[in-house]
Each structure stands twice: as structure tokens, then as C-alpha cells.
């Protein structure tokens, strides 16, 4: 899986950072999943090498404007382009009324199917939100001024390497039988012989996993959601020196994000959703936040717009 940050500022855009959005490119598919869609997201997409028409799913964390104001325009542009086969949207239950209201008020007609899925039930019951092919998506409630939800995307384990030489030695005919054996199934041949697929494959290979948590103050639900993830993307709106303000506004400091990564035992932490108050040239800069986090969790990166990360298997840094 491949991540591209399209917006890494909090609240309002700056000269170098747009508001929240992140794209996830899926392996072996011409498909993009978008996480949050702040104002100007489609402009950011146009500046990247990502294709708007490949967006198939959009996951919204909460209903604050810096996470959703770009959504109606993006959906309208997809319709005008005429090359979308449909989009599934996941987020808080208020999302449906917001999208319907904007589209109705602006007389915008969407000529492709849109499916809107509330996440509350799955999030609070700790159920799988989406089970699709080789991926699971889970959601969890975070701790913000309004309902906010984090997401975890996880590849399902893959069968180990198939021992084709053993299958040939045993004169097992190739074709669908090989595929069944590779999946670990027990098969029976026409000649009556029975084979256990687990004897023909190596150990299952774990897939990669990513957790996306914004907006939230420190919460154990984020730790649980991110447990053992290869990559944690976590908001870092404030410096540790502004912790009092962070608590008042229900946002995280750099150290809260690092504590979440440390307790969850993730492979890598990326800080995003940075307050404009830390723009370069000010007393405190994004590098100050990065250093604060690295003091707790060394394997930390600072997100910037258009940063790309190819997610690798977890190498626990804690």
C-alpha cells in the first residue's frame, strides 16, 4: 500500500500545507481510497500523479470543515468528468444530510452511484467496517469536540509460497487444484487420493497495516486501533509546550501522538494536521514538534503535502 499526503495543515490552509486529506493507493489495483477531503483536495490531486477517476472509496473522520469542505466539489467534478463507476463514502451519520443538502442547494446532479455508509455502529461495537477481497477496514471512536472516528486498513494474511515441485512429484494435476492447495484447502482427486493443502505451502505471510487517527486528544481507543500497525498517521496539532490548549480544543500534541505510537507498538509514526502557528519562521516550528515526538518514539516522520510513503512490514521501534 502506498500513501500520499494531500493536506497536512489543521484548521486553515497555509502557503505550503493544505487542509486534511490523504490518499491510499492499493496494491495490484487501479484504485484510490481517500481519507478526509478538506477544501482544495481536488486541486492537490491535480498537482499529484494520482487520478481523480480512480477514487472508489472516501473515509471521513468527522464533520469539521477542514476535513469535509472539499467533498462536494470533488464529487461534482467526478460527475462532470463522466468517468466514475461509483463511490462509496464512510463517515459519521451526519454526512448524508450534508452531502444531500449541498447537492440539492447547488442543483448538482450526480450521474454515478454514491453509497453513504455511517460508521458509528461498527466503530462502537468494534466490528469490521469493511471486508473487501484482501483488505479489512475497522473504525474506532476517538476523543474530539464532536464525534470523530479513526480508521485501520489491514491486508489479510496471504498463503505462503506454494511447493509446486512437491505437487508435481506426487503427480497432482495442475490447474484449480493447485490454487485450492495454495489456499490451504483439503482436496480429493478423481483417483481417490486426498491431500491437505497446508502440507504444500509455507507459513502465511502477514499483510501490512495502517492506522489513521485525527482529530483527537490522547485516547486509549486510538492505541487499541493502532496496535501493531506498520504505520500510524496521527494528528499533531500542538507542541507539547501548548498542551493546555490541546486539551481545551481536544487535539493532540506531538508527545501525545508519540505516546500513542509507543503504547501501540507501531512500526513508524507520521505526524500530520499541524497548526499554522508553527509555520517556519515562528518561535516554534514543525521541526520542534518532530523532535518532541522523536524523544519518545524515534521512528517518527513529519508529514508534508505530497509526501509519499510505501508502507513496509512493521519493524517495531519502541
Residue frames as qw, qx, qy, qz and C-alpha x, y, z in Angstrom:
[[0.000, 0.888, 0.459, 0.000, 0.00, 0.00, 0.00],
 [0.449, 0.182, 0.052, 0.873, 1.18, 3.49, -0.85],
 [0.148, -0.807, -0.451, 0.352, 0.27, 6.71, 0.98],
 [0.322, 0.382, 0.155, 0.852, 0.25, 10.23, -0.49],
 [0.153, -0.595, -0.477, 0.629, -0.42, 13.19, 1.81],
 [0.221, 0.599, 0.473, 0.607, -2.57, 15.80, 0.09],
 [0.202, -0.774, -0.019, -0.599, -3.17, 18.11, 3.06],
 [0.668, -0.118, -0.576, 0.457, -1.30, 18.31, 6.37],
 [0.006, -0.283, 0.261, -0.923, -2.44, 21.58, 7.98],
 [0.126, -0.486, -0.816, 0.286, -5.08, 21.93, 10.68],
 [0.048, 0.687, 0.402, -0.604, -7.99, 24.35, 10.59],
 [0.409, 0.860, 0.003, -0.306, -6.92, 26.51, 7.65],
 [0.853, 0.344, 0.074, 0.385, -4.53, 26.08, 4.72],
 [0.334, -0.770, 0.210, 0.502, -1.14, 27.77, 4.62],
 [0.361, 0.744, -0.412, -0.382, 1.19, 28.60, 1.74],
 [0.200, 0.441, -0.869, -0.103, 2.83, 25.18, 1.97],
 [0.059, 0.097, 0.972, -0.206, 0.15, 22.99, 3.57],
 [0.469, -0.269, -0.425, -0.726, -3.44, 22.36, 2.53],
 [0.600, -0.287, 0.448, -0.597, -6.07, 21.11, 4.97],
 [0.523, -0.244, 0.808, -0.120, -6.64, 17.44, 5.72],
 [0.873, 0.363, -0.064, -0.318, -6.62, 14.77, 3.03],
 [0.296, -0.484, 0.808, 0.157, -4.66, 11.59, 2.40],
 [0.799, 0.337, -0.277, -0.414, -4.79, 9.13, -0.49],
 [0.591, -0.326, 0.738, -0.011, -4.11, 5.42, -0.22],
 [0.574, 0.449, -0.535, -0.427, -3.10, 3.57, -3.36],
 [0.866, -0.183, 0.396, -0.243, -3.97, -0.12, -3.16],
 [0.252, -0.421, 0.806, 0.332, -1.67, -2.91, -4.34],
 [0.169, 0.080, 0.908, 0.375, -2.44, -4.56, -7.67],
 [0.187, 0.729, 0.656, -0.062, -5.50, -2.36, -8.23],
 [0.187, 0.334, 0.197, 0.903, -6.11, 0.83, -10.17],
 [0.419, -0.727, -0.504, -0.203, -7.95, 2.17, -7.16],
 [0.179, 0.339, -0.387, 0.838, -7.58, 5.03, -4.68],
 [0.432, -0.678, -0.589, 0.084, -9.08, 5.40, -1.24],
 [0.117, 0.585, -0.113, 0.795, -9.29, 8.93, 0.14],
 [0.490, -0.497, -0.601, 0.390, -9.18, 9.76, 3.85],
 [0.088, -0.733, -0.258, 0.623, -10.74, 13.14, 4.63],
 [0.417, 0.501, 0.479, 0.588, -11.36, 15.74, 1.98],
 [0.180, -0.662, -0.222, 0.693, -10.66, 19.30, 3.09],
 [0.389, 0.877, 0.109, -0.260, -11.20, 22.31, 0.85],
 [0.218, 0.810, -0.488, -0.242, -8.89, 22.24, -2.18],
 [0.693, -0.238, 0.679, 0.059, -8.31, 18.49, -2.14],
 [0.783, 0.503, 0.356, 0.090, -9.13, 18.08, -5.81],
 [0.281, 0.919, -0.272, 0.040, -6.56, 20.77, -6.65],
 [0.405, -0.618, 0.674, -0.005, -4.00, 18.78, -4.66],
 [0.807, 0.138, 0.573, 0.031, -4.92, 15.66, -6.60],
 [0.622, 0.777, 0.083, 0.050, -4.38, 17.51, -9.87],
 [0.033, 0.877, -0.475, 0.063, -0.89, 18.52, -8.71],
 [0.573, -0.383, 0.724, -0.025, -0.02, 14.91, -7.90],
 [0.221, 0.257, -0.823, -0.456, 0.36, 11.86, -10.12],
 [0.266, 0.244, 0.880, -0.309, -2.91, 10.45, -8.74],
 [0.150, -0.205, -0.623, -0.740, -6.00, 10.16, -10.90],
 [0.425, -0.041, 0.308, -0.850, -9.32, 11.53, -9.68],
 [0.752, 0.072, -0.367, -0.542, -11.21, 8.86, -11.62],
 [0.562, 0.118, -0.805, 0.148, -9.56, 6.09, -9.55],
 [0.216, -0.199, 0.587, -0.755, -11.19, 7.20, -6.30],
 [0.488, -0.228, -0.782, -0.314, -13.55, 4.41, -5.25],
 [0.562, -0.610, -0.542, 0.135, -13.91, 4.96, -1.51],
 [0.075, 0.605, -0.215, 0.763, -13.77, 8.00, 0.75],
 [0.592, -0.450, -0.604, 0.287, -13.44, 7.78, 4.54],
 [0.064, -0.721, 0.048, -0.688, -14.33, 10.87, 6.59],
 [0.382, -0.019, -0.723, 0.575, -13.18, 11.14, 10.21],
 [0.074, -0.583, -0.595, 0.548, -15.58, 13.87, 11.41],
 [0.262, 0.781, 0.526, 0.214, -17.73, 16.77, 10.30],
 [0.233, -0.764, 0.026, 0.602, -15.41, 19.73, 10.84],
 [0.528, 0.816, 0.028, -0.236, -14.96, 21.86, 7.73],
 [0.047, 0.749, -0.624, -0.215, -11.23, 21.35, 7.29],
 [0.363, -0.155, 0.917, 0.065, -12.00, 17.65, 6.75],
 [0.430, 0.447, 0.785, -0.016, -15.13, 17.83, 4.55],
 [0.259, 0.752, 0.097, -0.598, -15.44, 21.14, 2.68],
 [0.102, 0.477, -0.662, -0.569, -13.70, 19.72, -0.38],
 [0.377, 0.109, 0.920, -0.017, -16.01, 16.72, -0.67],
 [0.519, 0.659, 0.435, -0.326, -18.99, 18.23, -2.58],
 [0.294, 0.796, -0.335, -0.410, -16.71, 19.81, -5.18],
 [0.138, -0.377, 0.891, 0.213, -14.76, 16.61, -5.67],
 [0.457, 0.303, 0.826, -0.127, -17.94, 14.57, -6.11],
 [0.461, 0.775, 0.181, -0.392, -19.27, 17.13, -8.59],
 [0.142, 0.703, -0.583, -0.381, -16.05, 17.06, -10.60],
 [0.316, -0.102, 0.938, 0.098, -16.20, 13.29, -10.78],
 [0.501, 0.556, 0.622, -0.230, -19.68, 13.62, -12.23],
 [0.348, 0.838, -0.112, -0.404, -18.68, 16.24, -14.79],
 [0.069, -0.533, 0.782, 0.315, -15.74, 14.12, -15.90],
 [0.837, 0.203, -0.098, -0.498, -18.15, 11.27, -16.54],
 [0.619, 0.371, -0.692, 0.027, -15.63, 8.53, -15.83],
 [0.242, -0.308, 0.757, -0.523, -16.58, 7.36, -12.34],
 [0.480, -0.144, -0.820, -0.277, -18.22, 3.98, -11.90],
 [0.627, -0.654, -0.342, -0.248, -19.32, 4.87, -8.39],
 [0.185, 0.463, -0.563, 0.659, -18.01, 5.97, -4.99],
 [0.657, -0.530, -0.536, 0.020, -18.63, 4.54, -1.53],
 [0.029, 0.623, -0.307, 0.718, -18.35, 7.03, 1.33],
 [0.660, -0.397, -0.598, 0.222, -17.87, 6.14, 5.00],
 [0.155, 0.321, -0.299, 0.885, -18.16, 8.55, 7.91],
 [0.135, 0.179, 0.639, -0.736, -20.38, 9.98, 10.66],
 [0.234, 0.537, 0.811, 0.010, -24.13, 9.64, 10.19],
 [0.121, 0.801, 0.187, -0.556, -24.48, 13.43, 9.62],
 [0.248, -0.311, 0.594, 0.699, -22.52, 13.05, 6.39],
 [0.237, 0.435, 0.807, 0.321, -25.55, 12.01, 4.35],
 [0.039, 0.878, 0.435, -0.197, -27.51, 15.16, 5.24],
 [0.220, -0.703, 0.244, 0.631, -24.51, 17.35, 4.49],
 [0.252, -0.097, 0.733, 0.625, -23.91, 15.86, 1.03],
 [0.158, 0.594, 0.767, 0.183, -27.60, 15.76, 0.12],
 [0.050, -0.870, -0.302, 0.386, -28.10, 19.37, 1.28],
 [0.186, -0.582, 0.377, 0.696, -25.17, 20.79, -0.67],
 [0.215, 0.083, 0.809, 0.541, -26.06, 18.90, -3.84],
 [0.098, 0.705, 0.701, 0.035, -29.73, 19.89, -3.63],
 [0.097, -0.857, -0.159, 0.481, -29.00, 23.56, -2.85],
 [0.126, -0.566, 0.482, 0.656, -26.49, 23.83, -5.70],
 [0.778, 0.473, 0.052, -0.409, -28.71, 21.92, -8.19],
 [0.078, 0.551, -0.810, -0.187, -25.88, 19.45, -8.70],
 [0.937, 0.083, 0.051, -0.335, -26.91, 16.16, -10.25],
 [0.297, -0.507, 0.802, 0.106, -24.63, 13.18, -9.77],
 [0.785, 0.339, -0.276, -0.439, -24.74, 10.72, -12.68],
 [0.540, 0.248, -0.794, 0.131, -22.95, 7.87, -10.94],
 [0.723, -0.521, -0.438, -0.118, -23.87, 5.81, -7.88],
 [0.052, 0.525, -0.544, 0.653, -22.90, 7.14, -4.44],
 [0.734, -0.402, -0.546, -0.038, -23.28, 4.91, -1.41],
 [0.085, -0.645, 0.394, -0.650, -23.04, 6.58, 2.01],
 [0.763, -0.228, -0.600, 0.079, -22.28, 4.33, 4.99],
 [0.398, -0.802, 0.219, -0.388, -22.44, 5.51, 8.63],
 [0.547, 0.346, -0.703, 0.295, -19.59, 4.12, 10.73],
 [0.388, -0.532, 0.410, -0.631, -20.94, 4.53, 14.28],
 [0.930, -0.192, 0.057, -0.308, -22.37, 1.05, 14.76],
 [0.892, 0.242, -0.279, 0.259, -19.25, -0.78, 13.59],
 [0.256, 0.595, -0.433, 0.627, -16.98, 1.61, 15.50],
 [0.466, -0.499, 0.391, -0.617, -18.73, 1.34, 18.86],
 [0.956, -0.119, 0.131, -0.235, -19.34, -2.40, 18.59],
 [0.279, -0.616, 0.697, 0.237, -15.72, -2.98, 17.44],
 [0.807, 0.318, 0.497, -0.011, -16.94, -4.78, 14.33],
 [0.439, -0.037, 0.528, 0.726, -15.30, -4.89, 10.91],
 [0.289, 0.615, 0.107, -0.726, -16.50, -1.90, 8.90],
 [0.655, 0.603, -0.261, -0.374, -15.48, -3.24, 5.51],
 [0.655, -0.229, 0.700, 0.170, -14.37, -6.70, 4.37],
 [0.638, 0.709, -0.049, -0.296, -13.31, -6.49, 0.75],
 [0.783, 0.506, -0.345, 0.110, -11.18, -9.00, -1.11],
 [0.743, 0.087, -0.439, 0.498, -7.77, -8.88, 0.56],
 [0.116, 0.344, -0.303, 0.881, -8.48, -5.99, 2.97],
 [0.343, -0.648, -0.653, 0.191, -10.20, -5.32, 6.27],
 [0.053, 0.490, -0.095, 0.865, -11.17, -1.83, 7.43],
 [0.428, -0.554, -0.652, 0.290, -12.00, -1.12, 11.05],
 [0.016, -0.676, -0.020, -0.737, -13.09, 2.10, 12.72],
 [0.505, -0.380, -0.610, 0.478, -12.90, 3.33, 16.29],
 [0.130, -0.943, -0.243, -0.184, -14.29, 6.36, 18.13],
 [0.501, 0.246, -0.288, 0.778, -11.72, 9.00, 19.02],
 [0.322, -0.680, -0.479, 0.451, -11.96, 11.85, 21.55],
 [0.221, 0.217, 0.225, 0.924, -12.77, 15.21, 20.00],
 [0.217, 0.148, 0.289, -0.921, -15.26, 18.06, 20.44],
 [0.760, 0.219, -0.046, -0.610, -17.65, 16.33, 18.05],
 [0.919, -0.027, 0.392, -0.020, -17.87, 12.62, 17.13],
 [0.294, 0.747, -0.558, -0.211, -14.66, 11.63, 15.38],
 [0.967, -0.026, 0.245, -0.069, -13.50, 8.25, 14.11],
 [0.122, -0.635, 0.698, 0.307, -10.14, 6.72, 13.30],
 [0.899, 0.331, -0.100, -0.267, -9.60, 4.04, 10.66],
 [0.436, -0.479, 0.741, 0.180, -7.37, 1.00, 10.35],
 [0.784, 0.480, -0.237, -0.313, -6.72, -0.65, 6.98],
 [0.493, -0.461, 0.737, 0.002, -5.21, -4.09, 7.11],
 [0.560, 0.354, -0.647, -0.378, -4.23, -6.58, 4.44],
 [0.935, -0.204, 0.138, -0.255, -5.40, -10.11, 5.09],
 [0.482, -0.488, 0.697, 0.211, -2.66, -12.74, 5.52],
 [0.652, 0.515, -0.400, -0.387, -1.54, -14.31, 2.26],
 [0.993, -0.069, 0.093, 0.022, -0.82, -18.02, 1.74],
 [0.441, -0.641, 0.516, 0.360, 2.85, -18.94, 1.86],
 [0.257, 0.535, -0.648, -0.478, 4.89, -19.99, -1.16],
 [0.926, 0.126, 0.129, -0.331, 3.35, -22.97, -2.96],
 [0.404, -0.441, 0.771, 0.218, 5.61, -26.03, -3.26],
 [0.728, 0.472, -0.158, -0.470, 4.94, -26.78, -6.91],
 [0.312, 0.458, -0.830, -0.053, 7.79, -29.32, -7.08],
 [0.282, -0.046, 0.875, -0.391, 6.11, -31.44, -4.39],
 [0.663, 0.391, 0.293, -0.567, 2.80, -31.27, -6.25],
 [0.601, 0.553, -0.475, -0.327, 4.49, -32.41, -9.47],
 [0.066, 0.355, -0.922, 0.138, 6.34, -35.22, -7.70],
 [0.390, 0.148, 0.797, -0.437, 3.02, -36.51, -6.36],
 [0.053, 0.182, 0.781, 0.595, 1.57, -36.22, -9.88],
 [0.149, 0.639, 0.567, -0.498, -1.19, -33.85, -8.83],
 [0.403, 0.558, 0.501, 0.525, -2.73, -32.36, -11.99],
 [0.182, -0.123, -0.090, 0.971, -2.17, -28.60, -12.34],
 [0.176, -0.506, -0.526, -0.661, -4.99, -26.09, -12.53],
 [0.465, -0.644, -0.062, -0.604, -7.68, -25.19, -9.99],
 [0.877, -0.350, -0.304, 0.126, -6.42, -27.96, -7.69],
 [0.579, 0.150, -0.255, 0.760, -3.12, -26.11, -7.24],
 [0.125, -0.520, 0.024, -0.845, -4.98, -22.93, -6.29],
 [0.748, -0.527, -0.217, -0.340, -7.05, -24.82, -3.73],
 [0.847, -0.172, -0.298, 0.406, -3.96, -26.38, -2.21],
 [0.356, 0.323, -0.176, 0.859, -2.25, -22.98, -2.03],
 [0.393, -0.570, -0.036, -0.721, -5.24, -21.66, -0.07],
 [0.138, -0.303, 0.807, -0.487, -4.65, -24.47, 2.43],
 [0.793, 0.008, 0.059, -0.606, -7.75, -26.44, 1.48],
 [0.480, -0.156, 0.863, 0.018, -8.05, -30.22, 1.55],
 [0.590, 0.406, -0.327, -0.617, -8.74, -31.67, -1.88],
 [0.713, -0.017, 0.699, -0.052, -9.74, -35.09, -3.16],
 [0.154, 0.409, -0.644, -0.628, -8.62, -36.21, -6.62],
 [0.794, 0.162, -0.231, -0.538, -10.59, -38.39, -9.02],
 [0.635, 0.223, -0.736, 0.069, -8.28, -41.32, -8.21],
 [0.732, -0.548, -0.400, -0.058, -9.34, -41.09, -4.56],
 [0.591, -0.008, -0.346, 0.728, -6.17, -39.56, -3.14],
 [0.258, -0.922, -0.278, -0.079, -6.66, -36.84, -0.52],
 [0.564, 0.209, -0.197, 0.774, -4.18, -34.02, 0.09],
 [0.314, -0.826, -0.329, 0.334, -4.03, -31.40, 2.82],
 [0.405, 0.829, 0.053, 0.383, -3.10, -28.03, 1.33],
 [0.379, -0.897, 0.224, -0.050, -1.21, -26.95, 4.45],
 [0.817, -0.273, 0.390, 0.325, 1.46, -29.51, 3.54],
 [0.646, 0.463, 0.346, 0.499, 2.14, -27.69, 0.25],
 [0.124, 0.868, 0.047, 0.479, 2.62, -24.11, 1.44],
 [0.419, 0.133, -0.485, 0.756, 4.94, -22.24, 3.74],
 [0.137, -0.498, -0.591, 0.620, 3.72, -20.10, 6.66],
 [0.169, 0.861, 0.452, 0.161, 1.09, -17.48, 5.92],
 [0.410, 0.149, -0.028, 0.899, 2.55, -14.06, 5.18],
 [0.075, -0.711, -0.488, 0.500, 1.13, -11.19, 7.19],
 [0.325, 0.723, 0.330, 0.512, -0.06, -8.18, 5.22],
 [0.262, 0.128, -0.234, 0.927, 0.73, -4.56, 6.03],
 [0.212, -0.750, -0.623, 0.061, -1.49, -2.33, 8.17],
 [0.187, 0.294, -0.033, 0.937, -2.04, 1.38, 8.58],
 [0.198, -0.687, -0.634, 0.295, -3.93, 3.41, 11.21],
 [0.136, 0.447, 0.183, 0.865, -5.22, 6.94, 10.61],
 [0.360, -0.624, -0.609, 0.332, -6.19, 8.94, 13.72],
 [0.093, -0.032, -0.031, 0.995, -7.39, 12.56, 13.53],
 [0.019, 0.632, -0.344, 0.694, -8.87, 14.64, 15.22],
 [0.797, -0.459, -0.392, -0.024, -8.40, 13.54, 18.82],
 [0.261, -0.756, 0.515, -0.308, -6.77, 14.21, 22.14],
 [0.152, 0.311, -0.934, 0.095, -4.84, 11.21, 23.54],
 [0.797, -0.111, 0.164, -0.570, -7.19, 8.25, 23.95],
 [0.467, -0.266, 0.843, 0.002, -6.75, 4.55, 24.58],
 [0.758, 0.467, 0.410, -0.199, -9.13, 3.79, 21.71],
 [0.468, 0.810, -0.329, -0.128, -6.51, 5.14, 19.29],
 [0.206, -0.552, 0.807, -0.041, -3.88, 2.94, 20.94],
 [0.668, 0.094, 0.717, -0.173, -6.12, -0.09, 20.51],
 [0.693, 0.676, 0.131, -0.212, -6.91, 0.76, 16.88],
 [0.361, 0.812, -0.457, -0.031, -3.23, 1.20, 16.02],
 [0.726, -0.466, 0.504, -0.033, -1.96, -1.87, 17.93],
 [0.689, -0.139, 0.628, 0.335, 0.95, -3.39, 15.99],
 [0.583, 0.785, 0.192, -0.083, 0.28, -1.35, 12.84],
 [0.734, 0.157, 0.172, 0.638, 3.12, -0.88, 10.37],
 [0.192, 0.281, 0.077, 0.937, 2.29, 2.82, 10.01],
 [0.138, -0.721, -0.594, 0.329, 0.39, 5.19, 12.29],
 [0.153, 0.437, 0.188, 0.866, -0.67, 8.55, 10.87],
 [0.353, -0.639, -0.595, 0.336, -1.65, 10.70, 13.84],
 [0.058, 0.904, 0.149, 0.397, -2.61, 14.32, 14.26],
 [0.597, -0.268, -0.257, 0.711, -0.08, 16.59, 15.99],
 [0.084, 0.883, 0.322, 0.331, -1.86, 19.92, 16.09],
 [0.257, -0.934, 0.139, -0.207, 0.10, 21.35, 19.02],
 [0.400, 0.484, -0.647, 0.432, 3.54, 21.34, 20.58],
 [0.596, -0.342, -0.663, 0.296, 3.95, 19.76, 24.00],
 [0.205, -0.061, -0.300, 0.930, 4.50, 23.29, 25.30],
 [0.396, -0.085, -0.118, -0.906, 0.90, 24.09, 24.30],
 [0.202, -0.156, -0.966, 0.033, -0.61, 21.01, 25.98],
 [0.149, 0.389, 0.586, -0.695, -3.16, 23.06, 27.91],
 [0.419, 0.402, -0.193, -0.791, -4.53, 24.46, 24.66],
 [0.317, 0.128, -0.878, -0.334, -4.54, 20.96, 23.15],
 [0.043, -0.272, -0.908, 0.315, -6.74, 19.65, 25.95],
 [0.264, 0.455, 0.309, -0.792, -9.12, 22.60, 25.67],
 [0.490, 0.456, -0.327, -0.668, -9.52, 22.07, 21.93],
 [0.879, 0.021, 0.448, -0.163, -9.48, 18.24, 22.10],
 [0.683, 0.659, -0.314, 0.010, -6.44, 17.93, 19.87],
 [0.924, -0.215, -0.032, 0.315, -3.17, 16.06, 20.26],
 [0.125, -0.882, 0.411, 0.196, 0.29, 17.34, 20.96],
 [0.544, 0.554, -0.627, -0.058, 3.36, 15.84, 19.35],
 [0.067, -0.339, 0.870, -0.353, 4.05, 13.91, 22.55],
 [0.706, 0.108, 0.464, -0.525, 0.51, 12.51, 22.69],
 [0.792, 0.482, -0.252, -0.279, 0.93, 11.17, 19.16],
 [0.348, 0.518, -0.764, 0.162, 4.28, 9.65, 20.13],
 [0.381, -0.207, 0.754, -0.494, 2.83, 8.09, 23.27],
 [0.831, 0.263, 0.176, -0.457, 0.09, 6.52, 21.18],
 [0.687, 0.537, -0.483, -0.082, 2.69, 5.09, 18.78],
 [0.065, 0.466, -0.813, 0.342, 4.84, 3.81, 21.65],
 [0.555, -0.074, 0.644, -0.521, 1.97, 2.15, 23.53],
 [0.843, 0.371, 0.082, -0.380, 0.58, 0.62, 20.32],
 [0.629, -0.311, 0.638, 0.318, 3.98, -0.73, 19.28],
 [0.671, 0.715, 0.137, -0.144, 3.70, 0.53, 15.70],
 [0.806, 0.139, 0.192, 0.542, 6.46, 0.40, 13.14],
 [0.317, 0.140, 0.111, 0.931, 6.50, 4.07, 12.15],
 [0.002, -0.756, -0.502, 0.420, 4.72, 7.27, 13.18],
 [0.278, 0.347, 0.315, 0.839, 3.90, 10.17, 10.86],
 [0.051, -0.538, -0.445, 0.714, 2.77, 13.48, 12.32],
 [0.113, 0.414, 0.541, 0.724, 0.16, 15.44, 10.41],
 [0.256, -0.813, -0.474, -0.222, -2.59, 18.08, 10.97],
 [0.517, -0.154, -0.254, 0.803, -0.09, 20.71, 12.14],
 [0.032, -0.883, -0.361, 0.299, -1.30, 24.06, 13.45],
 [0.476, 0.744, 0.080, 0.461, -0.32, 27.07, 11.28],
 [0.367, -0.920, 0.128, -0.058, 1.08, 28.66, 14.47],
 [0.714, -0.450, 0.431, 0.318, 4.19, 26.54, 13.94],
 [0.693, 0.707, 0.070, 0.122, 4.94, 27.73, 10.43],
 [0.739, 0.046, -0.034, 0.672, 8.65, 28.14, 9.59],
 [0.182, 0.528, -0.019, 0.829, 9.94, 31.44, 10.91],
 [0.570, -0.695, -0.097, -0.426, 7.90, 31.36, 14.11],
 [0.316, -0.655, 0.611, -0.312, 9.39, 30.71, 17.54],
 [0.615, -0.095, 0.779, -0.083, 8.29, 27.07, 17.38],
 [0.437, 0.424, -0.544, -0.577, 8.42, 25.26, 14.03],
 [0.935, 0.046, -0.177, -0.305, 7.30, 21.83, 12.77],
 [0.622, 0.360, -0.629, 0.297, 10.82, 20.54, 13.49],
 [0.210, -0.372, 0.605, -0.672, 10.29, 21.32, 17.18],
 [0.828, -0.062, 0.169, -0.530, 7.21, 19.08, 17.14],
 [0.852, 0.308, -0.421, -0.028, 9.14, 16.38, 15.34],
 [0.329, 0.420, -0.692, 0.486, 11.94, 16.44, 17.90],
 [0.504, -0.287, 0.459, -0.673, 9.45, 16.31, 20.77],
 [0.928, 0.072, -0.020, -0.364, 7.88, 13.19, 19.29],
 [0.739, 0.412, -0.514, 0.144, 11.20, 11.53, 18.48],
 [0.084, -0.505, 0.667, -0.541, 12.28, 11.82, 22.11],
 [0.697, -0.092, 0.522, -0.484, 9.51, 9.31, 22.88],
 [0.847, 0.297, 0.441, -0.008, 9.22, 7.41, 19.59],
 [0.310, -0.525, 0.464, 0.643, 12.38, 7.72, 17.47],
 [0.280, 0.154, 0.776, 0.544, 10.95, 6.33, 14.23],
 [0.194, 0.768, 0.473, -0.385, 8.83, 9.42, 13.56],
 [0.347, 0.231, 0.425, 0.804, 8.43, 11.43, 10.36],
 [0.151, 0.518, 0.256, -0.802, 6.88, 14.82, 9.77],
 [0.484, 0.547, 0.652, 0.203, 4.26, 14.84, 7.03],
 [0.044, 0.471, -0.156, -0.867, 4.25, 17.48, 4.33],
 [0.691, 0.537, 0.175, -0.452, 1.99, 17.89, 1.35],
 [0.742, 0.555, -0.331, -0.178, 2.79, 15.38, -1.41],
 [0.218, -0.499, 0.829, -0.130, 4.97, 13.24, 0.84],
 [0.854, 0.109, -0.374, -0.346, 4.71, 9.63, -0.36],
 [0.363, -0.455, 0.776, -0.242, 5.28, 6.55, 1.78],
 [0.707, 0.115, -0.643, -0.271, 5.41, 2.96, 0.62],
 [0.678, -0.513, 0.317, -0.420, 4.20, 1.01, 3.65],
 [0.472, 0.351, -0.804, 0.088, 6.54, -1.78, 4.73],
 [0.754, -0.369, -0.543, 0.007, 6.11, -4.58, 7.24],
 [0.453, -0.865, 0.055, -0.209, 6.37, -3.44, 10.84],
 [0.662, 0.197, -0.470, 0.549, 9.80, -3.10, 12.38],
 [0.479, -0.806, -0.347, 0.006, 9.00, -2.19, 15.98],
 [0.359, 0.590, -0.252, 0.678, 10.92, 0.90, 17.01],
 [0.501, -0.704, 0.151, -0.481, 9.67, 1.02, 20.56]]
